[in-house]
């Protein structure tokens, strides 16, 4: 059973417009969520995180929204740029001894110039 | 360097051979994680180290997989008698640790191909 799901394997957006990437989770014990960006042949790069005590966190062009009741989070990128084209992974963690991440399967974002 | 370093970047080996993958975490990071990403999949947790101890090995898929960490720094993931299903990208991450949530910082991975 997949605890973190990204149901859209791919997304195409015009440069300058908003990109919205979605993620759903099933484990109510998760209390920390992150988004990572991954280019081919490179490791994932941390983008932004949010604690379950918040419903929004913003960093420049990137905003993460958390809806705990729906067990849903989303990443908004505004404005989208061609350099944002990559695979985006959401990850979730719970307060425990390990703080290991459970990852979704990723969404490939393509920003069209 | 300042980031997590993994070697080799690519490894091709024959089925049945043993392989060793190395991870050099960010200096001062006490927590170290191994994940793997199979084709078309998300990252799958393998093992967690805090210092030299591995309190969570729950993600290791079989007893052919083992890992160690020495000096609170470098870690080695060993796969014995490799099988074709072991083909994947193996990623190492480190974080400051300390008992609360911290972003994990990833290396570029080792792409392992079993022929």
Interface residues (C-beta under 8 A of the other chain):
Chain A: X4 X6 X31 X32 X34 X36 X41 X42 X43 X44 X45 X46 X49 X51 X89 X91 X93 X95 X97 X98 X99 X100 X101 X102 X103 X104 X105 X106
Chain B: X4 X6 X31 X33 X35 X40 X41 X42 X43 X44 X45 X48 X50 X55 X56 X59 X91 X93 X95 X100 X101 X102 X103 X104 X105 X106 X107 X108 X109
